[in-house]
Amino acid sequence: MNPSDLATPRTHAPTKSTNSTNTSQQTQVQHAGEQHGKEGNKEVGLDFIRAIVADDLATGKHTQIVTRFPPEPNGYLHLGHVKSICLNFGIAAETNGLCNLRFDDTNPAAELQEYIDNIEKDVKWLGFDWNGDVRHASSYFGQLYDWAIQLIKQGDAYVDLQSVEEIRLNRGDFNQVGTDSPFRNHTVEENLALFAQMKNGEFEAGTAVLRAKIDMASPNVHMRDPVLYRILNVEHHQTGDEWVIYPMYDYAHPLGDAIEEITHSLCTLEFEDHRPFYDWVIAKVNTPAKPRQIEFSRLNVDYTLTSKRKLKKLVDDGVVNGWDDPRMPTVAGMRRRGFTPEGLRDFCHRVGVSKNDGIVDVGLLEFCIRQSIENVAPRGMAVLRPLKVTLTNLPHAMTLKHARHPNVDLGEREIPLTQEIYIDHADFEEIPPKGFKRLVPEGEVRLRHAYVIRCDEVIKDTAGNVIELQCSIDPETLGKNPEGRKVKGVIQWVSASAGVPAEVRIYDRLFNNADPEEGDDFMQNVNPNSRTILQAIIEPSLAEAQPSDRFQFEREGYFIADEKDHTTAKPVFNRILDLKDSWKG
């Protein structure tokens, strides 16, 4: 049995609802209006969650705030989780409180230790640390079972022997009330005996579940006797084969919060309809701690998919090369792409916290990443599509020195200049378009940090393709402008003999549509040109990079040495972003 067949579906993507609280059909750039903290010298007001927290502290309701980040280990963390991480850990830090990391690992059929390990790594990389040891809902299975027995004894739970399909049909929908199960009125003794049989493995998966006894006519479908336990003949990554029955997420989550004495259980808006059941479980079990669930809008970014199920399909179908593919909106993918934790935290700060769903312009995310890289990324030159140039009158090879950054003291780098160099194919045109300011036949251009050169001869192969340019330098233009004429263009270059071959991966958006889920099949919206691999030539200083070092390739964009594939012997760089900032704040 698939556990999701027993649970009321949990939404993982922006809905298409016309509900007045859902404005996701109109692209909104959400930023500093509802954030907490200071922007420049302007004090920004508390968002609604921080206002609640501040009031609870001021009134003495709580003396210490305890939050939690509770991922399910059934995939890698994605951009949407970053907002929740920043919110939960941020509020705890701002109030001298605590934030737990707890894995709500109630479905071993979909969970892997690999996911757990990467989630822990992601949280730390983002700049946060949790209170005490990592926690697991599975550590509470014994207590959750005892509370299930308590609910049965109170007459608040019963064992249902209907099939999965019968339960689904009898639940009803928004237009039709549910139908009571024929097993709903079994005695407490019968239910205790049946539940013991479930625990002892005497039922096959899918033949028995434990349900809460609430109200099959409730207008809230989530309150129509939701399932508390189901049978899964699957070994658990933490508890092994100790259990064959596993609690449902909606049952384990509030009780896990109560066990950990969480004061504010922060979750996204799709759980708003689940809150009555959250409160029902806490009240019926009568836990000493009474966590409060508060919902906020999820982070929706255009051109970005944040459904773990659909991201997993991209991985399983080989559309991308794993969860950490730099095109993926996972934290691992964004880290490998070269995004910075500072940029991601700044992005979440600017987006803010509200109750209104919307879609954030991906340009804001890219703006924040560029801002975080600009003053820490050393400069270097790379030629991505090499075209050979012979400098016919260069008297001898020389080594030029130039700053590694124009505005920040990052030291100097050495740039070899030899008779044969490479420029980019895109920087030469035989028949230039209007406004072209680079090299043309008999035209001049400046080599960045070096001489002005003139194109004297164009050499082609038998097919008519340009394969080499014969150029002459103006020896009076090293470090200064030529006299009596204006040279408009500046191009990058790399020594042919001293330059180092490198693989450069140019990444573009993974989806062509602003709404990746538009249409019947989101896979149809995948951009087939989201990755291009180029065999480039880079200046020697770039070849010294260590994995995850970031640079600006002059005139090309921001790049990072790939954390998995890059070596100094075989450099591999990923483009983080180009230099152009399209976002208008």
N, C-alpha and C positions, 0 to 999 in steps of 0.2 A: 504493500500500500504506500502510495506517495503521501507523506504527511500533509502536503498542501491541499490534498483532497478533503481533509477533515477540518482545515482552518478556513475561516472566512478570508478570502483573498486580501493580501496586503499590497497596497499600491506602491509601485516603485518608480513610476514615471509621471510626468505632468498629465493630469486628466484632461479630457476634452469637455468637461462639464461647463455649463453656462451659469453655474452658481455665482451669485454676486460676489462671493469672497474669492473667487478664482479668476484672476485677471491674466492668466498665462497665455491667453490668445492675443494679448497685446504686448509686444516686446517693451519691457521697461528696463532701463538702466538704473538699478537700485544702488545707491551709494550712501554717502556719509549722513544723510538726513536722520537715520535712526540708530546711529552707532553710539558707542560709549567711549569716552575719553576726550582727548584734545586733538584738534586738527589745526596746526599752526598755533596761533594765540587765541583761537576761538573755542570756548568751552562748549562741548556738545552734550545734550541731555542724555539721561539714562534711557535705554530701550525698555520696553515694557517688562521684560523678564528681570532685568537688573533692578528695575523699580520695585518689583515684587520682592526680590531678595533683600533690597535695602530696607523695605518696610518690615519684613519679617525679622530682620536684625534689630531695627530700631524699636519695635514693640516687644522684643524679648521672646517672640515665638520660637526663635532658634538663636543659640549662642555661637554656633559654628555651622557654616554651610558645608554640606557634603553632596557633591554631584558625582556622576559616573559617566563614562563612555562605554556603552555596552554592545559592541559589534557582534554579529553572528559570524562565526568563522567559516562561512560558505563561499568565500571569494576574497579578492583583494579590496582594500579601501579605495574609494574614488573621491573625486572632487567634492561631491555632496557631503561626504563624511568629514572633510576638512572643516567645513563650517561648524558641524556639531562638536568636533574636537576643540576648535578654538573657543567655542561658547562654553562648553563644560569645564575645560581646564582653565579658561580665562576667568570665568566667574569665581572659581575656587581660588585662583591666585590673587584676584583683586580684593577678596574678602578675608584673606588668610585662612581659607577653608581647605578642604580636601577634595580630591577627585580620584575615584577608583577607575581602574581598567578592568572590566569584567567581560568575559566571553559568554554570551548567552548561547551555550552549546547544547541545545536541546534536540538537534536533528543530526545525529551522527552519519546518516546516509549521505549528507551533502557537505560534510565538514572534513577538513584536512589539517594536519599539524603544520603543513606548509603555509596555510592561510594564517594560522595563529602566529607563527614566527614572523611573517612579513608584516602583520598588523602591529606587533610590538615594535618592530624596526621602524615602521612608518611614523608611529606616534612620537618616538624619540627623535627621528629626523626632523619632524615638524617643530621640535623645540620644547616638548612637554615631557613630564615624568609623572607617574602615578603614585598614589598613596599606597605604601606597603607593597605586598606581593601582588602579582597578577591574580585575579580572581576568576572563577569559573562557576557558572550556574550548576554544572555537574557536581561540584563539591557540595551542593545543597540538596542533592537528589533524595537523601535519606529524610531530611526535614520536610521536603515537599511531599514525599509519600505520606509521612505522618499527618500532615495537614489535609491531604486528600482523604485519609481515613476519618479525620475529624469532620470534614464536610459531609461525608456519607452518614456518619452517626448523627449529625445535626439535621439530616434530611435535605441537605443542600446539594447532593450529588448522587448520581445513579449510574449503573452500568447499562449501556445500551448495546443490544445484540443485533441491531439492524445492520444492513450492509452500508457501505460508504455511499452508494447511490441512493439508497432509501433515506439516509440521513440528509443528504443534499436536497432531495426533492421535498422532504417533509419540513425543511427549514422555511420554505416559502421564499418570498422576495419582498421588494419594497411595495408591491401592490397587493400582496396576498399574505395573510398571517400564516404562521407555521402550524403544523399538526403535531399534537403530543405523540411521543413515542409509545408504543404498546408496552414498553418496559419501564416507563417513567414512574409508575406507582408501585414498583417492587418494594418489599419491606427493607428496612435497614439491614436485617440479617442476611437477606438474599443478596443485597448489593455488596456487603462485606465479603461474603463467600465468593461471589463472582469476581470481585476485584482481586482477591487473593489468588484465584485461578489465573487471572491475567498476569499477575506478578510472577507466578510459578511457571509460566510458559505453557499452560494447558489450553490456550486458545491460539489459533493461527492469526497471523497479522491480517487485519481488516475485518475480523469477525466480532470484535468487542472493543468498546471504548468507554472511558469514564466521562460523563458529561455533568456540567453544572445544572442544577434545577432552578431556573429563573422564571422565564415567561416566554412561551412560544408565540405569544401574540404581541410581543413588544414591537413598537415601530422601529427600534434599533435592532437590525438583524443580528448584530454581534451579541445581543443579550438573549437570543433564542437558544437557550441551553447549549452554550459553546462547549466544545470538547476540551477536557482537561488532560487526559492521558490517552495514548494510543500504543499499540504493540508494534515494535520494530525489531526484527531479528537481525540486528546489525551491531557489531562490536563498536564500542565507543572509544574514541582516541584518548580519553582520560580515565574512564572507569572500566575499560575492557568489556568483559561479558557479564559484569555484575548485574546488569539490568536488561530486561527484554521489554519493559514498558518505559516510555519516556514522556515527560510532561510537555504540553504544548507551550509555545513561546508566550502566549498571552496569559497563561497561568504562572509560568516560572518567572517572568519578568517582574511583575509587581512584588512578588514575594522575595525575589532576589534583592530588589531595592529595599524592602523592609528589613531583611536580614542585615544588610549593610548600613542601615539607618541613614539612607539617602534622604536628604531634606527636599530636594527639588529634582524631579525626574523629567528631564528636558527631552522632547522628541518632536518630530516633524508633524505637520498638520494631518497627514493621512491616519494618524493614530487618535485623532480627536474623537471619532466614534467609538474607539476602543476604551476611552477613559471611564465610562460607566462600569465596564467590567473590571478594569483596574481597581477602581474604588470598591466594587462589590467584593472582590477577592480579599482585599485588605480588611474590609469590615467584617466579613464572615469568619475569617481566620482569627481576627482580632489581634493582629500583631502589635507589639508595644510601640514600634515606630510607625508613623503614618506619612509616608512620602506623598508629595503633591505632584501630580503630572501636569506639565505645562507644555503646550504645543506652539511651535513657531513654523514659519514658512520654510520649506525645503529650498535648497539651492539649485535653481534651474538655470543653465547657461546655454545660449544658443550654439548650435553646431556640436553639442556635447551630449553624450548618452550616459546616464547614470543608473541604469538597471543592471544589477549584478548578473541576473539571469541572461540578459542580452549581451553583456560584456563577455560572459562565459561562452556564449555561442560564437562570438567573434574569435575567441581563442580556440575553441574546439574545432571550428570549421577551417582553421588555418588562415583566416583573413588577416590576422596579425600574428606576430611571433611571440606569443605568450602574454601573460598579464602585465609584464613590465615593458612591453613594446612602447617605444617613445610616442606613438600615436595615441595610446590609450589614456583616458582621463583618470587612470588609477594613480595613487600617490607614487607607487613604484615606477609607473610609466613616466609620470611628470618629472620625477627625480632623475631618471635616466635621460629624459629629453633635455634636462638642464634647468628646469624651473627651480627656483630657490624657496626654501621654507619661509624666508622673510617676505618674499613676494606673495606667496600664498596667504600668509597671515595678514598682510596688508590688504589683499583683495577681500578677504572675509570681513575685515574691519570696515572697509569702505561699503561693502554690500549692506552690512548692518543686520538687525534682527527685527522682524515684524510678523504680523499675523496674515499679511496679504501675499498670496502667491504671485509670482511674476517671473519674467525671463530676463536674465542679466546679459548684457552685451559682452561677448567673448573678448571684444576689444579692451574692455576694462581689465580683464585678467591679464592680457598681453601687456598692457600699459604698466601694470604693477610689477610684472616680471622684468620688463626692460628697466624700470626704475631701480629695481634691486640689484641689477647686474652692472649697470652703466659705469659706476665708479669703482668697481672691484675687478673688472675684466681687463686684463692686459691686452694690448693691441698686437696684431701680427698680420702678415700678408699671406694670402693663399690665392692660387689661381685654380679655379674650379674646372675650367674648360681650356686647357693649355693650348696656346698658339706660340710657336717658336719665333723669337726675334733675335737677329744678329746685330749687335752694335758695332758697326764696321770700323769706327774710329776711336773706340774706347782704348786708351793706350795700354792699360793693364788692369788686371783684376784688383779690386779694392774692397775694403770692409768699411761700411758706413755704420755709424752709431746713431741710435735714435731712442727717444723715451718710449717706455712700454705703455705709457698712458699720457695723453696731452694735459690732463688737469690734476692728476693725482700722482704723487711720487711713488712709483713702482719700480724705479731703477731704469736702466738702459738695456737695450738689446743690440746685438751685432747683426747687420744685414749684409751678406756678401753680394757684391755686384761684379758680374763677370760678362765676358763678351757675348755669350749666349744666355738669354733669359727667356722666360715665358710670360706672356700676358694672356688675358682672357679673350677667347674668341669673340665674345660679345662687345669687346672694346675696340674692335676694328670693323669698318664697313667700307667696301669698295664704292658702293653707291649709297651714301648716308641718307637716312630720312631727315626730314626737317627738324632742326633743333639738336641734331647729334653733336656732342661736344667731346668726342673721343678721337681716336686715331683714324685718319683717312689717307689715301695716297697723296703724297706731297704735302700732307698736313703735319701739324705739330701737336704734341701733347706732353704733359709733364709726367715722368715716372715718379710716383709718390716717394718722397724723401730723397730723390736723386735728381737726375738731369732732365732737361727738356730734350725730347728726341723728335726727329723728322723721319717720316716714312719715305724712303727713296725708291724702293723696289718691292713688288709683290711677287712671290714665287708660288706657283700652283703645280699640282700634280696633273697626270694625264687626263683625269676626269674633270679638271677645271676647279678643283677645290684649293683654297688658299692653305698652304702648309708652312709658309715661312715669310717673314718680313725682313727686309734689309733696311736698317735704320741707322742714322747718324746722330750722335749726341751734340749738343751745344756745350762745349767745355766751360763756358762762362756762366752756366746756370745752376751749378751745384749750390744749393742753399740760397739762391737768390733768383729773382725774376729776370728774364731777358730784357735788354734795353731796346726801346723803339718798336716793340710789338707786344701784343697781348696773347697769351696762351690760356685758353679757357679750361681745357680738360685736364683732369688728373686721374691716372689709372694705377692700379696695383700691379705688381710684378714679382717674380721670384727667379733667382739664379737657376739656370738649367743644370749646372754641375753641382752646386751646393744645396739646391732645393731637395726636399724629401718627398717621395711619393706617399700619398695618404688616401684612404677611403673616406669620402665625405658623403654623409647621408642627409639628403634634403627632405625634411618632413613638412607636409602640408596637413590641412584639416582632414580628419578621417571621414567626414561626411560632407556631401555636397549641399545638403539642405540645412537651413537654419534649424528646422525641426527634424532631427534624424528619424523620428518615428512617423513622419508623414507618409500616408499611403498604407497599403495592405501589408507590406513587408519592409521592415527597416533595412534589411540587407541590400535592398535595391538602391538605397541612398548612399552606400559606401562609395567614397571617392577612389576610383581605380588608380589615380595618380598621387596617392597620399605619401608615397615614398619614392625617391629617385636616388640612385647610387651613382656617384661620380668618382672618377679616378683623378684626383687633384695633385697639385704640387704645392707644398707649404714651405715657408721659410724655416731655417733650422731651429730658431727659438721655439717654434710651435711643436716641433718634433720632440722636445724635451718634456712635454706635458705628461703629467700623471693622470690616471683615470679620474674622471669627474672634475678636472680643472676646466674652468670656463675662460673663453677669450672672445674678443671681438675681431673677426676677420675683417680688416678694413674694407669698407665699401660693400661688404657682402652680408654681414649680419652677426649674430651672437651664436657661438658654437661651444660645445662641450666635448671633451675627450670621453668616449663611451666607457661607462663604468665596468662593462663586462668584456668587451672585445679589444679595447685599445691597449697597445703596448708601444714602447718607444721604438721597438724594431719594426712594428707594423701599426702606424698610427690610424685610428678610426675616430672621426668626429661626427657628431650629430648637430644639425642646425637647431638651435633653440627657437629663435625667431629671427625674422629679417630686421633691418634697421628702421623700417617705416612704422610709425605709430598712427593707426587709423582711428583711435578712439577719441571722441570729443566729449569731455566731461561737462 
